[in-house]
Amino acid sequence: MNKKQIINQFTRAVITEEERKNKVTTQQITSTLITTALNLAFVNESCKSTGQVSKSQVIYRKLNGKSKEEIKECFRLNTIRFLKFLKILSRNRKFIISFDTTKEAFYGDFSKAEDKVYLHPGEEAKESKYYYEYLTSAITSNNTEKYILDGIIVPRGYYVEDYVYEMTKFIIEHLPTEVALFDRGFGTWGVIYRLKKLKVYFLIFWKKQGDWYQSDFDDMEDGEVKRIHKKGVYKRYQLPIRPKGRGMFKIWII
């Protein structure tokens, strides 16, 4: 099952064709979304390049009446079908999954926006004072194609550990997972606490904040790898983060 088939199934599940003259068909929408996915472009740009749909608002209007949970359910059902097919081909080998955040600048009038809860303050691009933020998880592989397994737009003031937990739980239920990878933007004790609850192996690139590791670095040779133990507290619930039988959490700084 390739990207085109996945997008086609998702489009047909989430969009219902209307009986009207000069209607936009699901095939036209699918063609536009496939172009968007394969070229990593904006939907509006793909509308112009394919000529299948006049503008992106036409596609968005097709989603009117669909709740966020309904769209999410359609997406996940397609992901499950894909993973079943993938497990057969891979003979149940374990996969590496990676998490990432994407920010998209908002150029509109904030006072008139209907989705203010999803607008984060910050200059993500020139002449933009707000941005949308998306959290995605994907299969990490050596080929050029990237398969997104789950994704969600996150609101202001969100707890990243809640979304990471929920998305990871969904993935490991349907895909044999070797390890989950995270960049420095996920380096929080909350993420560690929730991942340990799932008993999944994970690797987080930790931010170099403070000087607690500096004395160890001073004694290291070029290219040397060292294991450093550090104890942390999950401040949201004031919970100590420590593995069974040990008083401190392990952090590898490379």
C-alpha positions as CSV (number, residue, x, y, z in Angstrom):
1,M,0.0,0.0,0.0
2,N,1.6,3.3,-1.1
3,K,0.9,6.9,-0.3
4,K,-1.5,7.3,-3.2
5,Q,-3.7,4.4,-2.0
6,I,-3.6,5.6,1.6
7,I,-4.7,9.2,0.7
8,N,-7.4,7.8,-1.6
9,Q,-8.9,5.7,1.1
10,F,-8.8,8.6,3.6
11,T,-10.4,11.0,1.2
12,R,-13.3,8.7,0.4
13,A,-13.8,8.0,4.1
14,V,-13.9,11.6,5.2
15,I,-15.6,13.3,2.2
16,T,-19.1,12.5,0.9
17,E,-19.9,13.5,-2.7
18,E,-22.9,15.7,-3.2
19,E,-25.4,15.4,-6.0
20,R,-25.0,18.8,-7.7
21,K,-24.1,20.2,-11.1
22,N,-20.4,20.9,-11.7
23,K,-19.5,19.2,-8.4
24,V,-16.0,18.6,-7.2
25,T,-15.4,14.9,-7.0
26,T,-13.5,12.9,-4.5
27,Q,-11.1,11.9,-7.3
28,Q,-10.2,15.5,-8.0
29,I,-9.7,16.2,-4.3
30,T,-7.6,13.0,-3.9
31,S,-5.4,14.0,-6.9
32,T,-4.8,17.4,-5.2
33,L,-4.0,15.9,-1.8
34,I,-1.6,13.4,-3.4
35,T,0.3,16.2,-5.1
36,T,0.4,18.0,-1.7
37,A,1.7,15.0,0.1
38,L,4.3,13.9,-2.5
39,N,5.7,17.4,-2.9
40,L,5.4,18.5,0.7
41,A,3.5,21.5,-0.5
42,F,0.6,23.6,0.8
43,V,-2.9,22.6,-0.4
44,N,-3.6,25.9,-2.1
45,E,-0.3,25.6,-4.1
46,S,-1.4,22.1,-5.2
47,C,-4.8,23.4,-6.3
48,K,-3.1,25.8,-8.6
49,S,-0.5,23.3,-10.0
50,T,-3.0,20.4,-10.6
51,G,-6.0,22.5,-11.7
52,Q,-8.3,19.8,-10.3
53,V,-9.8,22.1,-7.6
54,S,-10.1,25.8,-7.9
55,K,-8.9,26.7,-4.3
56,S,-8.2,25.0,-1.0
57,Q,-11.3,26.5,0.6
58,V,-13.4,24.1,-1.6
59,I,-11.7,21.1,0.0
60,Y,-12.0,22.6,3.5
61,R,-15.7,23.2,3.0
62,K,-16.2,19.5,2.3
63,L,-15.1,18.9,5.8
64,N,-17.8,21.1,7.3
65,G,-19.9,19.0,9.7
66,K,-17.0,16.6,10.5
67,S,-15.7,16.9,14.0
68,K,-11.9,16.7,14.7
69,E,-12.5,13.3,16.4
70,E,-14.3,11.9,13.3
71,I,-11.5,13.0,11.0
72,K,-8.9,11.6,13.4
73,E,-10.8,8.3,13.5
74,C,-10.8,8.1,9.6
75,F,-7.1,8.8,9.6
76,R,-6.3,6.2,12.2
77,L,-8.4,3.5,10.5
78,N,-6.3,4.0,7.3
79,T,-3.1,3.9,9.4
80,I,-4.2,0.5,10.9
81,R,-4.9,-0.9,7.5
82,F,-1.5,0.2,6.3
83,L,0.2,-1.2,9.4
84,K,-1.5,-4.6,8.9
85,F,-0.1,-4.8,5.4
86,L,3.3,-3.6,6.5
87,K,3.6,-6.2,9.3
88,I,2.9,-9.0,6.7
89,L,5.5,-7.7,4.3
90,S,8.1,-7.2,7.1
91,R,7.4,-10.5,8.8
92,N,6.7,-8.7,12.1
93,R,10.2,-7.0,12.3
94,K,10.4,-4.1,14.8
95,F,10.4,-0.5,13.6
96,I,11.9,2.7,14.7
97,I,9.4,5.6,15.1
98,S,10.2,9.3,15.3
99,F,8.3,12.3,16.7
100,D,8.5,15.8,15.3
101,T,6.8,19.2,15.5
102,T,6.0,21.4,12.6
103,K,5.1,25.1,12.8
104,E,3.1,26.9,10.2
105,A,3.0,30.7,10.2
106,F,-0.4,32.4,10.5
107,Y,-0.8,35.6,8.5
108,G,-4.5,36.5,9.2
109,D,-6.1,38.8,11.7
110,F,-5.9,37.2,15.1
111,S,-8.9,39.1,16.4
112,K,-11.1,37.6,13.7
113,A,-9.7,34.0,13.9
114,E,-12.2,31.3,14.9
115,D,-9.5,29.0,16.1
116,K,-7.6,31.2,18.5
117,V,-6.9,28.2,20.8
118,Y,-4.6,26.8,18.2
119,L,-2.7,30.0,17.5
120,H,0.6,30.1,19.3
121,P,2.3,33.5,19.8
122,G,5.6,33.8,18.1
123,E,7.3,35.1,15.0
124,E,7.6,31.9,13.0
125,A,8.1,33.8,9.7
126,K,8.4,37.4,8.6
127,E,5.2,39.5,9.2
128,S,3.7,36.7,11.2
129,K,3.1,37.0,15.0
130,Y,1.3,33.7,15.4
131,Y,1.7,30.1,14.2
132,Y,0.0,26.7,14.2
133,E,1.9,23.8,15.7
134,Y,1.5,20.1,14.7
135,L,2.8,17.0,16.4
136,T,3.5,14.1,14.1
137,S,4.9,10.5,14.5
138,A,6.4,8.6,11.6
139,I,8.3,5.5,10.7
140,T,12.0,6.1,10.4
141,S,13.6,4.4,7.4
142,N,16.4,4.8,4.9
143,N,14.2,5.3,1.9
144,T,13.0,8.7,0.8
145,E,9.3,8.2,1.6
146,K,8.2,9.2,5.1
147,Y,5.0,7.5,6.4
148,I,3.1,9.5,8.9
149,L,1.4,7.2,11.4
150,D,-0.4,9.8,13.5
151,G,-0.6,13.6,13.7
152,I,-2.6,16.3,15.5
153,I,-2.8,20.1,15.7
154,V,-2.0,21.2,19.3
155,P,-3.5,24.1,21.3
156,R,-1.7,26.8,23.2
157,G,-0.4,25.8,26.6
158,Y,-0.7,22.1,25.8
159,Y,1.2,19.4,27.8
160,V,3.3,17.6,25.1
161,E,3.6,14.5,27.3
162,D,-0.1,13.9,27.0
163,Y,-0.1,13.9,23.2
164,V,3.2,11.8,23.1
165,Y,1.6,9.2,25.4
166,E,-1.6,8.9,23.5
167,M,0.1,8.7,20.1
168,T,2.8,6.3,21.2
169,K,0.1,4.0,22.8
170,F,-1.8,3.9,19.6
171,I,1.3,3.1,17.5
172,I,2.7,0.3,19.7
173,E,-0.7,-1.4,19.8
174,H,-0.5,-1.9,16.0
175,L,3.2,-1.9,15.2
176,P,6.1,-3.8,16.7
177,T,8.3,-0.9,17.9
178,E,12.0,-1.1,18.7
179,V,12.5,2.4,19.9
180,A,10.9,5.9,19.7
181,L,13.2,8.8,18.8
182,F,12.7,12.4,19.9
183,D,14.7,15.6,19.3
184,R,15.6,18.3,21.9
185,G,12.1,19.9,21.7
186,F,10.8,16.9,23.6
187,G,13.3,16.9,26.5
188,T,11.0,17.2,29.5
189,W,10.6,15.0,32.6
190,G,6.9,14.7,31.7
191,V,7.6,13.0,28.4
192,I,10.0,10.6,30.1
193,Y,7.5,9.8,32.9
194,R,4.7,9.0,30.4
195,L,6.9,6.9,28.1
196,K,8.1,4.9,31.1
197,K,4.5,4.1,31.8
198,L,4.2,2.5,28.4
199,K,7.4,0.5,28.9
200,V,8.7,1.5,25.5
201,Y,12.4,2.1,24.7
202,F,13.1,5.7,23.7
203,L,15.9,8.1,22.9
204,I,15.7,11.8,23.5
205,F,18.3,14.4,22.5
206,W,18.6,16.4,25.7
207,K,19.0,20.2,25.8
208,K,22.4,21.4,27.1
209,Q,20.9,23.6,29.8
210,G,22.7,24.4,33.0
211,D,26.2,23.2,34.0
212,W,25.4,19.9,35.8
213,Y,27.1,17.9,33.0
214,Q,30.1,20.2,32.5
215,S,32.5,18.5,35.0
216,D,32.0,15.2,33.1
217,F,32.6,16.9,29.8
218,D,35.8,18.4,31.0
219,D,37.3,15.0,31.6
220,M,36.2,13.4,28.3
221,E,38.3,12.9,25.3
222,D,37.3,13.8,21.7
223,G,34.8,11.1,20.4
224,E,34.3,9.6,23.9
225,V,30.8,8.5,25.0
226,K,29.9,8.6,28.7
227,R,26.8,7.6,30.7
228,I,25.6,10.2,33.1
229,H,23.0,9.7,35.8
230,K,20.6,12.5,36.7
231,K,17.6,12.6,39.0
232,G,14.6,14.7,37.9
233,V,11.1,15.7,39.1
234,Y,8.0,15.8,37.0
235,K,6.8,19.2,38.3
236,R,3.2,18.8,37.0
237,Y,2.5,16.3,39.7
238,Q,5.7,16.6,41.7
239,L,6.7,13.0,40.9
240,P,10.3,11.8,41.1
241,I,11.5,10.2,37.9
242,R,13.6,7.1,38.7
243,P,13.9,3.6,37.3
244,K,13.2,0.6,39.4
245,G,15.9,-0.1,41.9
246,R,17.8,3.1,41.2
247,G,17.7,6.6,42.6
248,M,18.5,8.4,39.4
249,F,17.5,8.5,35.8
250,K,19.9,7.7,33.0
251,I,20.8,10.3,30.4
252,W,23.3,9.7,27.6
253,I,25.0,12.9,26.4
254,I,26.9,12.4,23.1
